[in-house]
Amino acid sequence: MPANIRKTSVIVEETRQDIGRVVNPPTRKAAALAVIENPFAGRYEEDLSELMEIGEELGETLGRMCVDALGIRPEEAEGYGKAAIVGENGEWEHAAAILHPKLGAPLRKEVEKGAALVPSVKKLGGPGTPIDIPLVHKDAAYVRSHFDGMEVRLADAPRANEIVWIQSMATGPRIYDRAGGLKDSDVKGEDGLK
């Protein structure tokens, strides 16, 4: 069943300078958000497959929205992450059903590979609830330079019977990363770790 989407939003963050230094090239992150009706709001349901199907649909749609917003080719995305905020008539497991079982394949198609696990976070809250989306390198979880995040919120969501689903991408590492570890240029991308 397709998601009943009330609204979508795309946020692009570009950092051009920091600590008095020019960032060249500027770092870019995007988050695509969809506010959807929660079909299980206010009741317990054993079978959450409807939300799993919605996760699959939104993984592709929001992944494409991020790539388009960043103005990049899919293979140029370096980092990704996902999140969900469930309104007060929902439950944590509703976020898990959207985020985990079926999202991976359509998202990986949108970034052309994506060997690493997609980090996620879940939250319960009302309109205007902020959430920090974790970001990692899309092909190798051990690339410390890409351990990052992006905070987003929507002023009018989620309402009590809604879920805000968020997909985020980055075009590169943190600004001035100096924490050592595996470099992007060393990534093999075979096991999702290195």
N, C-alpha and C positions, 0 to 999 in steps of 0.2 A: 504494500500500500504506500503510495507516495506521501511524503511529509506534507502536512498542512502548515505552510509557512506564512506567518503574518508579515514578517519583514526580514530584509537582509541588510547588512552593512559591511563595508570594507574600510579598514583603517590601515594607512601606510605611514610608517615612521622612518624618517631618513635623518641620520645624524651626520652633519657636515663638519662640525668642530666640537671638541671637548677638551677641557683642561687647558684652554688657550692654544690648542694645536689643531690644525686642519686635518680632517679625516679624509684620506685619499686612497682609494675611492670611498665615497660616503657609504656607511653601512645602511642597509635597508631591511626592514621587517614589514610583513603584512599580516593582518588577521582578517579573515572572512568570518562573519557571524550570521547565523540564521536563527530566528526566533520561531519556534514551532509549537504547535499544540501538543500537549502531553496526552496521548490517548488513554493513559492509565491514571491520570490525576484523581486523587480522592478515593482510590480503591486498590486493594491488593490483587495482583494478577500473577499467576504462576508462570504463564507462557509470555515472555517478553519479546518473542520473535518479530513482532511488528516494529518495535524500536530498533532491533538489529537490522532489519531491512532499511529503515530510515537512515541508520548509520552508514550503510553501504551507499545509498543514494547521495547523502550529504558529503561523504568522503570524496567522491568524485567532483561534485558541484563546487564545494568550497575550496578544494584543492586547485581547481581550475581558476576560480576567482582570485586566489592568492597569486598564482603565476601571472595572470593577466594584470593584476594591480601592480605587481613589481616590474612589469614590462620585460620579462625575461623568457628565455626558452626553458622548457621543463627541466632539462639537465643542468641548468645553471642554479637551481635552488640548491643550497648547501645544508640548510637546517630546517627542521620541522617540529611541530608539537600540536597538541590538541587539548581541548577542555570542554566542560559542560557545566552549566549552572541550572539546577532544577528548582522550579518554583515551589512554594511551601506546601502545595497539595500533592507533590511528588515525593520520590524517595531516591536515595543514593543509587540504588540498583538500576533505576531508569537511566541515569547517566552512564553507568557501566555498560548497559545493553547497547547504547548508541556508540560508545567509544571503542569497545574492544572486539567483539566477535567478527565483524565483517568489514571494518573500515580499511584495513591494511592494503588489500589488493587494489581497490580503486585509487587510493591516495598514491601508492607507488607508481601506478600508471601515469599519474599527473606529474610526477617528479622524475620519471624515467629511472627507476631502480628503487632506492630507499631500502637498503639492506638492514638498517638498524631498526630496533623497536621504536615506535612513535611514543614519546613520553606523554603522559596525560595527567590531568588533575580534575577533580570533581568537587562541586560545591553546592550547597543548598542556600537559597537566598531570594530576595525580592527585587523589585525594580531598582536599578542602579548599582547592584552588587558588583564590585570589582573582582577580577580573577587574574592571577598570574599564570600565563601559559608557559610551561617549560619548553625549552628548545634544545635539541642536540643535533649533531651532524647526521645527515640522512643515511649515510652509508657506513659509519663507524662510530659506535657509541663511545669509544675511548679517546676521541679527539676533544681534549679539554677546552681548546680555544672556542668551541661551539657550544659549551654549556652556558646557556643564556636564558632569557625569558622576555616576555612582553605582557604588560598589563593592559587589560581592556575592560570596558563596561558599556552598557547601554542604559540611558536614563529611564526608559520605560519598560525594561524587561530584566528578568522574566516575571510575568504576572503569575498568579497562584497556579494556574493550570498550564503553564508553558515550560519549555526548556530552551535555553540559549546554547547552541552548539557552536564551537569555535575551532577553526583550523588556522594555524599560523605557520609562516615560512620566513626564512632569512636567507639573504644572499651571501653571507660570509660570517666570519667569527665576531666575537666581542671586540669592541674598540680597544686597541693597544693590548691585546692579550699577551700575557707574559707568564702564564702559569706552567709552561712547559708541556711535555707530553707529545703524543703523536701529532704530526702535522697533517694538514689536508693533503699536501703533496705526497704523503707516504701511505695514504689510504688504499687498501686493496679492495675493501667492500665485499668480501666473500662470505664472511660469517656474521656481519652486522656489528662486530666488535672492533676490528682493526682494519 
